[in-house]
Amino acid sequence: MKKNFPRVNLMFFALLILYSLTACTPEPTTPDCIYPPRKPNQIAPAFQSGDIIFQTSNSRQSKAIQLATHSPYSHVGIIYQKEGSFWVYEAIEPVQLTPLKTWIKRGQKEQYVVKRLKDADQILDEQALHSMKTIGKQYMGKHYDFYFEWSDDRIYCSELVWKIYKKAIGVELGQLQTLESFDLTDDEVQRKLQERYKGAIPLDEKVISPAAIFESELLITVPN
């Protein structure tokens, strides 16, 4: 005997299926849909000193970095709590502490993702954080390294984060690469390389990218 289901139930069932198919569909530039970038004005109270924050920068070189690394994230810094407020220690021009809200507003659509060491509760104690801040002070005020050289004379954003974690607590966030290991085929990437190096591209230069840190297995994403 054929049963007739109420039209309302059928419509609800169809909408439920449609939602399940689309809810986890990431945007082209988003690496996954489990932990999407936070929306503007959603500053969570669960931040901790030592957290690592990522965004899509609005800088002139941001697009080239995204294309070369196949990642939407082109800027990264370390969150610290200071006198009841959150700040981001970052390598821009020059290396500096920036209020978290100001840092977020500089990013594309004010979106960001925060990551944390898996064992942060055990590793990032007061002594470890003190060591990170002490190591970080040697870079304060240094110029931004537009040539991505692996020296301490100038420094770029992901290099700052990587070296602080490595020198302070012996943790390597992401594998170091060489410049030639990135995707350098896009015209935008080639234009930026020629602009910087005038043909003498140091393909064997040691580099750490925001994408490599983002993908580190030592980190977990802090949920929204």
Secondary structure as the mmCIF struct_conf table of DSSP 4:
data_model
#
loop_
_struct_conf.conf_type_id
_struct_conf.id
_struct_conf.beg_label_comp_id
_struct_conf.beg_label_asym_id
_struct_conf.beg_label_seq_id
_struct_conf.end_label_comp_id
_struct_conf.end_label_asym_id
_struct_conf.end_label_seq_id
HELX_RH_AL_P HELX_RH_AL_P1 ARG A 7 THR A 22
TURN_TY1_P TURN_TY1_P1 ALA A 23 CYS A 24
TURN_TY1_P TURN_TY1_P2 PRO A 28 THR A 29
BEND BEND1 PRO A 31 PRO A 31
BEND BEND2 CYS A 33 TYR A 35
HELX_LH_PP_P HELX_LH_PP_P1 PRO A 36 PRO A 37
STRN STRN1 ARG A 38 ARG A 38
HELX_LH_PP_P HELX_LH_PP_P2 LYS A 39 LYS A 39
TURN_TY1_P TURN_TY1_P3 PRO A 40 ASN A 41
TURN_TY1_P TURN_TY1_P4 PRO A 45 ALA A 46
TURN_TY1_P TURN_TY1_P5 SER A 49 GLY A 50
STRN STRN2 ILE A 52 GLN A 55
BEND BEND3 SER A 59 SER A 59
TURN_TY1_P TURN_TY1_P6 ARG A 60 GLN A 61
HELX_RH_AL_P HELX_RH_AL_P2 SER A 62 THR A 69
TURN_TY1_P TURN_TY1_P7 HIS A 70 HIS A 70
BEND BEND4 PRO A 72 PRO A 72
STRN STRN3 HIS A 75 LYS A 82
TURN_TY1_P TURN_TY1_P8 GLU A 83 GLY A 84
STRN STRN4 SER A 85 ALA A 91
BEND BEND5 ILE A 92 PRO A 94
STRN STRN5 VAL A 95 PRO A 99
HELX_RH_AL_P HELX_RH_AL_P3 LEU A 100 ARG A 106
BEND BEND6 GLY A 107 GLY A 107
HELX_RH_3T_P HELX_RH_3T_P1 GLN A 108 GLU A 110
STRN STRN6 TYR A 112 TYR A 112
STRN STRN7 VAL A 113 LEU A 117
TURN_TY1_P TURN_TY1_P9 LYS A 118 ASP A 119
HELX_RH_AL_P HELX_RH_AL_P4 ALA A 120 ILE A 123
BEND BEND7 LEU A 124 LEU A 124
HELX_RH_AL_P HELX_RH_AL_P5 GLU A 126 LYS A 137
TURN_TY1_P TURN_TY1_P10 GLN A 138 GLY A 141
HELX_LH_PP_P HELX_LH_PP_P3 LYS A 142 HIS A 143
STRN STRN8 TYR A 144 TYR A 144
TURN_TY1_P TURN_TY1_P11 PHE A 146 TYR A 147
BEND BEND8 TRP A 150 ARG A 154
STRN STRN9 ILE A 155 ILE A 155
HELX_RH_AL_P HELX_RH_AL_P6 CYS A 157 ILE A 169
BEND BEND9 GLY A 174 GLY A 174
STRN STRN10 GLN A 177 THR A 178
HELX_RH_3T_P HELX_RH_3T_P2 LEU A 179 SER A 181
BEND BEND10 PHE A 182 PHE A 182
BEND BEND11 ASP A 186 ASP A 186
HELX_RH_AL_P HELX_RH_AL_P7 ASP A 187 TYR A 197
TURN_TY1_P TURN_TY1_P12 LYS A 198 GLY A 199
TURN_TY1_P TURN_TY1_P13 LEU A 203 ASP A 204
STRN STRN11 LYS A 206 VAL A 207
HELX_RH_AL_P HELX_RH_AL_P8 PRO A 210 PHE A 214
TURN_TY1_P TURN_TY1_P14 GLU A 215 GLU A 215
TURN_TY1_P TURN_TY1_P15 GLU A 217 LEU A 218
STRN STRN12 LEU A 219 THR A 221
HELX_LH_PP_P HELX_LH_PP_P4 VAL A 222 PRO A 223
#
